[in-house]
Amino acid sequence: MENGVEFINQSERLIHSQNRVAQQKRNASPEDFEARLQELHDRLEDLNADSTLVSFDGRLHVFDAVLDLRVKVEAVRWMLRVAKHLAEPARQPVLTTIGNSLDQLERAFEASIHDELAEASIHI
């Protein structure tokens, strides 16, 4: 029975942690987003990756994952610039979108780093 109690305590801690993160995201300020965007920008500046050929609609295209991330970071930066000029009823949904976009970009960046390290280890 002791394991069941431990599991419940771990579950409660996880739920409290998730709620705290969700609350922090709701209270995130434009300055917090700017800092996260700048950090992503700086980290992407030092990252280089080979372009790959991908097939869209049966045709081959060159795809550069790092360039794609850089473009998306700049798009979010522009969304933040627009959000700063909005009044409060319209501002909050845009800030929520910016926060979600940043979360996705940070996950994509971490995945690209993981992939690059995996490829480097194969070539060694």
Backbone torsions as a table, in degrees:
resi	resn	phi	psi	omega
1	MET	NA	-27.9	-178.7
2	GLU	-62.1	-36.6	177.8
3	ASN	-63.5	-36.0	178.0
4	GLY	-64.2	-40.7	178.6
5	VAL	-66.3	-41.6	178.7
6	GLU	-62.7	-42.0	178.8
7	PHE	-61.7	-42.5	179.0
8	ILE	-63.6	-42.3	178.6
9	ASN	-62.7	-41.8	177.7
10	GLN	-64.3	-40.4	179.1
11	SER	-64.0	-42.5	178.7
12	GLU	-63.7	-41.3	178.2
13	ARG	-62.9	-40.7	178.9
14	LEU	-63.8	-43.9	179.2
15	ILE	-63.1	-44.0	178.4
16	HIS	-62.3	-40.0	178.8
17	SER	-64.5	-43.7	179.2
18	GLN	-64.5	-40.1	178.0
19	ASN	-64.6	-39.8	178.9
20	ARG	-64.3	-42.5	178.4
21	VAL	-64.4	-42.5	178.8
22	ALA	-62.4	-40.6	178.9
23	GLN	-65.7	-40.7	178.4
24	GLN	-63.1	-38.1	179.1
25	LYS	-65.9	-39.5	179.7
26	ARG	-67.0	-31.9	-177.8
27	ASN	-94.4	7.0	-178.1
28	ALA	-65.7	137.2	-179.4
29	SER	-97.3	163.6	175.5
30	PRO	-56.6	-31.5	178.9
31	GLU	-66.6	-37.1	175.8
32	ASP	-62.9	-43.0	179.0
33	PHE	-65.0	-40.5	178.2
34	GLU	-60.3	-42.1	179.4
35	ALA	-64.0	-43.0	178.5
36	ARG	-64.9	-40.6	177.8
37	LEU	-63.3	-42.7	-179.8
38	GLN	-65.2	-39.0	177.7
39	GLU	-63.5	-44.2	176.7
40	LEU	-61.6	-44.7	179.4
41	HIS	-58.2	-46.6	-179.2
42	ASP	-64.8	-40.2	-179.6
43	ARG	-69.1	-36.0	179.6
44	LEU	-73.1	-26.7	-179.0
45	GLU	-60.9	-35.0	-177.8
46	ASP	-90.7	0.0	-175.2
47	LEU	-100.0	132.1	175.4
48	ASN	-128.6	140.3	178.1
49	ALA	-141.7	152.8	177.6
50	ASP	-74.2	144.3	173.7
51	SER	-74.0	152.3	178.9
52	THR	-128.5	156.8	175.1
53	LEU	-90.0	129.9	177.0
54	VAL	-127.8	157.1	-178.7
55	SER	-106.4	120.1	172.7
56	PHE	-120.7	126.0	179.0
57	ASP	53.7	37.0	176.8
58	GLY	79.0	2.4	178.4
59	ARG	-116.7	147.9	179.9
60	LEU	-84.6	138.4	177.5
61	HIS	-134.8	151.9	175.4
62	VAL	-85.0	131.0	-179.5
63	PHE	-124.1	126.4	176.8
64	ASP	-115.5	106.0	-174.9
65	ALA	-62.6	-38.0	-179.5
66	VAL	-68.0	-43.4	177.5
67	LEU	-62.0	-40.2	177.7
68	ASP	-59.2	-44.9	178.2
69	LEU	-64.9	-40.3	179.1
70	ARG	-61.5	-42.8	179.2
71	VAL	-63.7	-41.8	-179.7
72	LYS	-67.6	-36.2	176.1
73	VAL	-62.2	-42.9	178.7
74	GLU	-66.9	-34.8	177.2
75	ALA	-64.3	-41.3	178.1
76	VAL	-67.3	-36.6	177.1
77	ARG	-59.9	-41.3	177.8
78	TRP	-67.7	-37.9	176.2
79	MET	-60.2	-39.5	179.2
80	LEU	-67.0	-39.0	177.0
81	ARG	-60.7	-41.8	178.3
82	VAL	-66.7	-43.4	-177.4
83	ALA	-59.8	-33.8	-179.7
84	LYS	-62.8	-23.9	-177.6
85	HIS	-96.1	-2.9	-178.7
86	LEU	-86.5	150.7	173.0
87	ALA	-76.6	163.8	-170.6
88	GLU	-57.5	-42.7	-178.3
89	PRO	-61.2	-35.2	-178.2
90	ALA	-89.1	-20.6	-173.7
91	ARG	-71.0	-42.2	-173.4
92	GLN	-60.7	-45.1	178.0
93	PRO	-62.6	-34.2	178.6
94	VAL	-68.6	-41.6	177.7
95	LEU	-64.8	-35.4	176.0
96	THR	-64.1	-43.1	177.3
97	THR	-62.2	-41.5	178.7
98	ILE	-62.3	-45.0	178.9
99	GLY	-60.9	-43.9	178.3
100	ASN	-64.2	-41.0	179.0
101	SER	-63.8	-42.2	177.9
102	LEU	-62.8	-41.4	177.5
103	ASP	-58.8	-45.4	-179.9
104	GLN	-65.4	-40.9	179.3
105	LEU	-65.3	-40.4	178.7
106	GLU	-64.7	-39.7	176.6
107	ARG	-66.1	-41.5	179.0
108	ALA	-64.1	-39.0	178.0
109	PHE	-63.0	-47.3	179.6
110	GLU	-61.4	-38.3	178.1
111	ALA	-66.4	-39.4	179.9
112	SER	-67.9	-37.1	176.1
113	ILE	-63.9	-43.8	179.8
114	HIS	-60.7	-44.8	180.0
115	ASP	-63.7	-41.0	-179.4
116	GLU	-65.9	-40.3	178.0
117	LEU	-66.5	-38.0	178.7
118	ALA	-64.3	-42.0	178.3
119	GLU	-66.8	-38.0	179.1
120	ALA	-64.4	-37.8	-179.7
121	SER	-70.1	-29.0	177.8
122	ILE	-69.4	-36.4	-176.9
123	HIS	-79.0	-10.0	-177.7
124	ILE	-81.2	NA	NA
